[in-house]
Amino acid sequence: MAILPVPADHVATVVTTLEMRQRPPLRPLPPSPLRLARWKAPALDRYRALFARVGMPWLWYSRLAMDDARLAAIVHDPAISVFAALDPGGVEIGMIELDHRRAGECELSYFALVPELAGKGHGRWLMAQALAHAWRPGVARVWVHTCTLDHPNALGFYRASGFTAISRTLETFPDPRDLGLLPEDAAPHVPRLSPRQTIAASTSSPIR
């Protein structure tokens, strides 16, 4: 057994990678009052706002640390598909991001709804939408990763959706609340061990 120290200004998490090697059988789309909107070449400020809204509770920050050029190179790539989930009033309350840049596979890069919708069945609808768009002709593998900073039901939800866990890694990164990328009260379930510090924000992150 190894006990590894983590710097006070870093966060540690266990990341689980899951994959699906066969397209699931076609089923009726679960009922939901939500609708999905494709964002082609999304405006960066609009993308960042939605990313922060759905990801802040789970310390998603990597896209917030990127400058405009680097972020645009990703989300404006024609092989990247960004979708917003909209409530009946047209408010953006969830997102899907699919990465088809590698031949024969698709990464479900980002998948989330605002926390207020958790446990109401909307996740099944959103996953059905994600898989319908992920399984293009020629795709033989769809994969995703989740970590112990995510919603506690995330891993079980992905497995129930048909994904199989294939690997685990331990990853650490600078606390984005100390970097000033997220507010100090973000993700209260993850304690901050250091006061806010002036740290140069990294533009790369192994996760999220």
Order of alpha helices (4+ residues) and beta strands (2+ residues): beta-beta-alpha-alpha-beta-beta-beta-alpha-beta-alpha-beta-alpha
